[in-house]
Amino acid sequence: MGAVKDQGATAPTERQLQHGVKHLHESGLKRLPNKYILPLQDRPRPEPTERSLKLPVINLAQLTGPTRPLAVASIAEACERYGFFQVVNHGVTRGAAEGMAEVGRRFFGMPFEERAKYMSADMFAPVRYGTSFNQRKDDVFSWRDFLKLTCEPMPDVLTHWPASPADLRKVAATYAKETRDLFLVLMEAILEGLHGSNAEERKQMKPDGGGGGDDVDDDEEEEEEDIMEKFKNGSQLMVVNCFPPCPEPDLTLGMPPHSDYGFLTLLLQDEVQGLQIQFQENWVTVEPIKDGFVVNVGDHLEIFSNGRYKSVLHRVLVNSERSRISVASLHSLPYECVVRPSTKLINRAHPRCYKDTNFKSFLEYISSCEPKKKNFLETRKLIMESIEENP
Ligand SMILES: O=C(O)CCC(=O)C(=O)O
């Protein structure tokens, strides 16, 4: 590919574009290169009325003691209604969270040559630095640079993580451990909410009044019993996102609409607004709250909950004034595990809606095409007509 056209002598070359947006911002760019300009319909139009959504803020201290059922019910309601919520008193120490955001900032502050050591096209690499979503495939680039750190198995991956800044490995490993603990706390509450609320219904659906749904295999049911154990050794990917100021933010996005693949994503955002989620057909901004985490349902939880909880499209706006850093921690089952609808949530009234899937098939999918919206999940859906024909 040659240089970007129609922008005069100062247009960045393809090579410069591959270096990422931090690099472009530092070169003093005044106009947005064509490669980032979205078609009119995909641009972040100002909404007719300013919409900002007060997502539920759940105090996780309430999971301890007699308030637990209330907190479990609030989480269940938030998963079902919004697919997103915020948490406070979550157990991740302020030092770990602030340290992670700060070391991320310092990583992106290093010279490009230092960051570029970690560029890789291999989706399975334990560390990947890059720009946009998939810089080898995206037609239009997103205004973001990223550092992706695979966190499992930690002893094996740690030595691949960037050696500078000198404290990055230590800080990121501590943060990975604390966010994993938070993920486990949340999944335990989510399973309690999903299965607890369904127990009565299941008893009534099943002719013998016993266990799982009709078309459920006993092995699958057994396998599910130790799912919390599996989560303890589950997959975890941390993505540090850097969104530098953008010369023409109305023409582009930091990240296009997408859903996340895992069970849950825990997002640490700094005080700069940018995250928007789709709610009732509108894009609404998620206000950053101090010391909070944004939690969202991923595709795997949508599958596991047999569609009761939906992964929600979200995107990132950029601005012309301030840099923004976010750290997303994506959690799921171990890579080799199959993700399928919970046996406890399948019955005559709620037939299985999704095919089995695993992490490997997702990575193969995103290596082969541009991930857009929820298109991976679409490939995992069972066609409802055929279910209705064969009740
Ligand atoms: O930066 C954000 O607010 C969202 C990041 C995100 O969606 C992601 O990393 O998948």
The ligand as a MOL file (V3000), in Angstrom:
LIG
                    3D

  0  0  0     0  0            999 V3000
M  V30 BEGIN CTAB
M  V30 COUNTS 10 9 0 0 0
M  V30 BEGIN ATOM
M  V30 1 O -11.5590 2.1020 26.8440 0
M  V30 2 C -12.7020 1.7300 27.0540 0
M  V30 3 O -13.4880 2.4120 27.6930 0
M  V30 4 C -13.2130 0.4370 26.4990 0
M  V30 5 C -12.1350 -0.5140 26.0730 0
M  V30 6 C -12.6910 -1.7210 25.3880 0
M  V30 7 O -13.8370 -1.7690 25.0160 0
M  V30 8 C -11.8340 -2.8890 25.1490 0
M  V30 9 O -10.6280 -2.8590 25.4670 0
M  V30 10 O -12.3720 -3.8950 24.6120 0
M  V30 END ATOM
M  V30 BEGIN BOND
M  V30 1 2 1 2
M  V30 2 1 2 3
M  V30 3 1 2 4
M  V30 4 1 4 5
M  V30 5 1 5 6
M  V30 6 2 6 7
M  V30 7 1 6 8
M  V30 8 2 8 9
M  V30 9 1 8 10
M  V30 END BOND
M  V30 END CTAB
M  END
